[in-house]
């Protein structure tokens, strides 16, 4: 008989490539992981892992089991949460994953409101950018992923967002992009500017998804941006602009908790937004705690 706990261990071994790495991620010992894998192979009646040097490689049977484990574990999580709610535990647990600028702005107010309304609900927070957060949601490592996408990219390449088709998508906020220029820049006091006005400037770009979007928006404005620096850390982007090393286009939300020292914001025209959404699996959307947390995220954005 295949047990869910064994599937979780197998999934972690497949992801990390070794028993010792899986043990560290799971918070147990390497011998415990080895024993559980032996028990799983006995239940399956066939080898699931092959050691190649220092790493473990899945056999064909192991690959099949890991592939099915994703849906099994997600369904099991949904079942456990629904049963807990029916049994009178109200909400049980909600694990939320958010991108960093969402964690520092939308999430705190939503968590405070959730705790006030449902004090017996346990809500945890982890940080990850999409697509990693989407992977965590599908793997059963969280119930809600706060993520973002750019409508322009979605319209130009629908396949880029097709991996959300099986998810429940709750719109949360339209986050407008603003320009960021050094204090002494010619547009620092302009109030507003077109993307084309920044055509000849060195640019500082954000995360890979934001970088792709920036290039597409600039190309629609008639130029290809010269990206001198790129970093996933928004405070670093702001610091680089403040040091006079270039200009940037950042979502307003990223500036809500960081003082742009040495930099000035400029309203960019035409308006460009990123769409912030809360994602969950259809089964999980029926869990009362998950639904309540989704409502609180939407309310926090409205406030």
Secondary structure by P-SEA (a helix, b strand, c coil): cccaaaaaaaaaaaaaccaaaaaaaacccaaaaaaaaaaaaaaaccccccccccbbbbcaaaaaaaaaaaaaaaaaaaaaaaaaaaacccccbbbbbbcccccccccaaaaaaaaaacccbbbbbbbbcaaaaaaaaaacccccccccccaaaaaacccccccccccccccccbbbbbbbbcccccccccccccccccccbbbbbccaaaaaaaaaaaaaaccccccccccccaaaaaaaaaacccccccccccccccccccbbbbbbccbbbbbbbbbbcccccccaaaaaaaaaaaaaaac
